Amino acid sequence: MKLPFAAVAASLVCLSVASAQTTTAPAAPGAAVPVPATKRVGCLGSTQNLQGQDKRDQMQLCMAQARLDCLKQAIDQKLVGEARKSAIKTCVGTDGAEQQ
């Protein structure tokens, strides 16, 4: 039985949100914690049913929230400087790529 694409995408979004909400013990200062699925993937999945300006607006809001969440995580881990920048990029999943 084939599942509709929207159902599969919704499942992926739920998985990424669930993984983002799990709590772990803070890592040693300077060590980045690996994230299984990036928040960017979750944002892309949550905006797939939108088009045009609505899609761009929702993507920007979602990515801004993702950056804020990742910044809070980096602060909790007491990361500073390049370690913080790197951890946030890894967490958000931008890897230098700008949003749409």
N, C-alpha and C positions, 0 to 999 in steps of 0.2 A: 504494500500500500504506500503510495507516495504522499508525503506531507506537502501542503502548500508552502511556497517559499516564505510567505509572511510568517507562518507558524514557526518555521525553522529559524528565521531571523529573530523573532521574538524570544525564542528559547536562548539564542546566543546572547541577546541583550540581558536577559535575566541572569545568565551564567556570569557575564562580565560584571553586572551589578553585585551579584552575590559574592564574587571573588574580591571585589573592591571593598566590600563591607566586612570581610573577615579581619580579625585583629590578630596581630602577631607581636611577639616581644620585640622591643626596639633593638635594632642591630647596633653593632659597635660603631662609634662615630667614624665617619668617613667611608663606611661600607654601604653600598646601595643594595636594597632589598629587591630581588627579582619579582616582577609582576607577571603572572601567567598570561593575561589578556590585557592589552592596553585600553585605556579609557577612550581613545580615539575610535577604536573598533565599535565600542558600545554606542558612541555618538553617531557613527555612520549608520548603524543598524536602527537606531531610534528615529532617524530622519528619512528613512528609505521611502516612506509613503507620501512624503511631501515633495513639492516641486517649486522651482523658481525661488523667489525671495523668501517665502516661508521656510524652505529648506535651508537656505543660507542663514537666516536669522536663528533658527533652532540649533543649527550646527555651531554657530558662534556662541550661543548661550551655553550649550552643552560643553563645549571645549573650555569656556571660561570657568565653569564649575569644576571641570576636571583639573585644570591648572591649580585652582584654589585648593582642591582636595589634596593634590600632590604636594603643593607647597606646605600645607599643614602637616602632612606626613613627614616631609623633609625636616621641618622645624622640630617635630616630636623626636626625630632621630638625631637632632642636634647637628645636622649637616650644614656646612658653610662653604662659601666660595665655589670652586669648580665642582666639588663633590655634590653640592646642592643642585647646581645647574644640570649636571649630568643625571642625577636621580630624578629630577622633575621631567626632563626630556624623555627619559626611559619610561617613567610612570605614565605620562600623558600619551606617549607613543608618536610624537611628532618627528623625532629624528631629523630636525632641521626643515621638514616640509611644512609649508604654510597651509592654512586651511583654505577651503574653496572660496 
